[in-house]
Amino acid sequence: MKRIVLTGGGTAGHVTPNIALLPRLRELGYDVHYIGTYDGIERDLIETLGIPYHGISSGKLRRYFSLRNFTDPIRILKGFKEARSLMKVLNPAIVFSKGGFVTVPVVYAAKSRKIPVIIHESDMTPGLANKLAIRTAAKICCNFPETVGLLPEKKAILTGSPIRQELLSGNKINAQNFLSFTGDKPVILVAGGSLGAVSVNEAVRSALPELLKTYQVVHLCGKGKLDKALEGTTGYAQFEYIKEELKDIFALADLVVSRAGANAICELLALRKPNLLIPLPAKSSRGDQLLNAASFEHQGFSMVLNEDDMTTSVLVERINCLYEKRQDFIQNMQNSGQQNSIDAIIDLIEDLHL
Ligand SMILES: CC(=O)N[C@H]1[C@@H](OP(=O)(O)OP(=O)(O)OC[C@H]2O[C@@H](n3ccc(=O)[nH]c3=O)[C@H](O)[C@@H]2O)O[C@H](CO)[C@@H](O)[C@@H]1O
């Protein structure tokens, strides 16, 4: 049996594209194993799917000062030793890495055992972990045309980002029942990225009295970020993180207000959901979401609101404007020619180890 190791973690954006590949990999008879951290979000997301999960120790590669910069190298070395022995025991035909810090020891361990590695970069500019992984990779898949020129010529391939196909077959009525929503007001889905976003949460919650006059709001607010005071508010439902019900909620949503994480925005495009993006600012990231959002705005798929300009009234005004213009955005997204990333990546996997 062909064995493949998938790896990726830290945030859901480094896991859901791997999940999207699972049905095709299973169909093709792959024995799929996953390597992630002992306690990251990937463990919960993958174990519930019945995939053998192997935890390794991981440290964060920071570009800023932290006391943990002194202990994390030890963890990374431990992770590397663990990854090496896993590679020996599992002996996969191939490794597919979606990025995140945990993947660095995994791809180096694979390379040291001459196991081919494919890495995938969702953002316009490669993240630190993927930058370190480039030299181990036989092929590097990317999501934005702009990224190809930033990568070694012979390795880069534009594949897009794999999207979980079940998201395309949600059922509105199931979502209405699940959320206790009615059919008489449009629905806004607010998604602050897989970990939530405090500033988006606060802005949306302060705009709620105004928004709930016209819309119903379902809010994915991130772990530990529920607001107890809002429990039981008619037309408002909040969750830390949603799994199976996401497809139905997407089907119900008329508009989406979202961070500009690369996978989230590709899903919005695939689902033709008119969206207002509030990218993570450069002060708290390498600025990748600003680039993602600008690209989508330029292509006519999204409206963008910069966090620094976000007040309660501006947020409400932009949402109303998006609702009025929603058909234009849907039309632009229908004309996008977004490619089927799952097929492209599966072909690469098959080619590389045959
Ligand atoms: C803070 C941070 O580092 N953000 C990065 C992270 O974002 P993040 O992890 O938020 O990643 P994305 O927005 O790209 O993807 C989030 C994924 O989680 C799913 N989801 C989310 C909420 C929920 O309740 N249920 C659910 O299933 C979404 O459908 C999507 O598939 O990785 C992205 C891809 O490298 C980057 O572009 C982001 O800049």
The ligand as an ORCA input file, in Angstrom:
! r2SCAN-3c Opt
* xyz 0 1
  C      -3.151     34.691     12.425
  C      -2.515     33.901     11.342
  O      -1.399     33.432     11.452
  N      -3.234     33.752     10.234
  C      -2.729     32.981      9.098
  C      -3.388     31.615      9.127
  O      -4.777     31.891      9.187
  P      -5.915     30.870      9.515
  O      -5.449     29.662     10.235
  O      -7.029     31.659     10.092
  O      -6.167     30.328      8.058
  P      -7.189     30.569      6.894
  O      -8.061     31.731      7.109
  O      -6.368     30.516      5.662
  O      -8.026     29.221      6.999
  C      -8.847     28.965      8.087
  C      -9.489     27.637      7.848
  O     -10.200     27.269      9.007
  C     -11.546     26.971      8.650
  N     -12.424     27.282      9.781
  C     -12.337     28.472     10.434
  C     -13.153     28.759     11.498
  C     -14.105     27.768     11.902
  O     -14.869     27.932     12.837
  N     -14.156     26.597     11.203
  C     -13.332     26.317     10.153
  O     -13.404     25.223      9.561
  C     -11.815     27.831      7.431
  O     -12.920     27.327      6.710
  C     -10.472     27.703      6.696
  O     -10.399     26.510      5.957
  O      -3.003     30.853      7.973
  C      -3.310     31.467      6.713
  C      -2.826     30.524      5.619
  O      -1.451     30.315      5.704
  C      -2.680     32.857      6.610
  O      -3.124     33.472      5.416
  C      -3.097     33.684      7.798
  O      -2.462     34.953      7.751
*
